[in-house]
Amino acid sequence: MLADLAGVVFNGLFSAMVVFIFASGLTLLFGVLRILNFSQGGFFAVGAYLAFSLTRLLGPALPLWRFLAIAVVAGVVVGALGIVTERLVLRRLRQVDGAYSLIATYALLLLVEGIVKLIWGVDVRSMEPPAELSGVWQVGDVFMPTYALFILAAGLALFVALEWLLHHSRLGKLMQSVATDPWMASVLGVDVARMQTWIVVGGFFLAGIAGGLLVPNQALSPSLAGTFVIQAFGALIVGGMGSVRGTFMAAILLCVADSLASTYLPGVPGVFFYITMAALLLLRPQGLMRGAQL
C-alpha cells in the first residue's frame, strides 16, 4: 500500500515538473509584461517539432549530450522567433486590456498551429529518449523511469536557476524594477524597451527548450500546441499570477492531487486537477503567493 502511494506521488511530481517546465516561460512573461501569452503552447510545439527534425537529421543513435544540445538549439530558434513576435504582436498589446491580449495571443496560437501543419503535416510522430534515459530505477517496490527522474531534476534545476536569477542577480533586480514600475526604471536609466524584448526572448527560449526536453514524453501532432496550456494557466493562476515560486508550488499541489484522485477514483481521470484548482482559489482567491513579484 505504501509503495503504491509512493508511486502515485512520484507520477504526480513528474506531471508537476512537466507543467512547471512548460509554464515557466508563461510565468516570466506575465510577471514582467502582464501579458497572458496563450500562444506559448504553439511555440512549445515548434520547439518539440524542431527537436524531432534535428534528431531525425542526425540519426537515431541519440546520446544524452546531443539530446540536450538539440533542446538548447530548439530554445534558441524559438527565442529568435520571440523577437519577431514581440515586434509584431506583443509590443502592441502592452497598453490594452488583458482580455484583448488573451484573444490576440489565442489567434496567434491558431496561426502557429496552422504553420506547424503546413511544415510537418498532420501525422502523429514520436521520439524515443536517449539510451541513457531509457531505463528504470527501482527503489524498494517503486519503479521510476529514468526519463521521469531526469525531468524531475530538470524542473527542480530550472526552478532554482530562475529563483537565483530573479532574486539574487543584478539582471533580476532590473527585471523586478521593470515589472514594478517601468516609468521609474526608465528614469533611472534602464532601457525598458530593450529589457522587455529580452524578457520575451527568454520566455520564448524557455518554451522552445521545454519542447525539446519533453518531446520524448509526447505524441507529436498539431494538437500538441494546446496540450499543456490549460494546466499551465491553472498553475499560473493558483500560484499568484506571475510568481515563479507560486507556479512551482501550484503545479505540485494540483498534479499530485490529480494523480492521487485519478488512481483511487479512476472513473474521472483528470477532473481533480480542476477541482483542486477551484478549491484552492476558493481558499486563496489571491493565489498562493499574494503580492509576490515573479
Helices and strands as residue ranges (DSSP letters): H 2-33, H 40-58, H 64-85, I 86-90, H 91-93, H 98-120, G 131-133, E 136-139, E 142-145, H 146-168, H 170-180, H 182-187, H 192-214, G 215-217, G 222-226, H 229-239, H 244-264, H 271-283
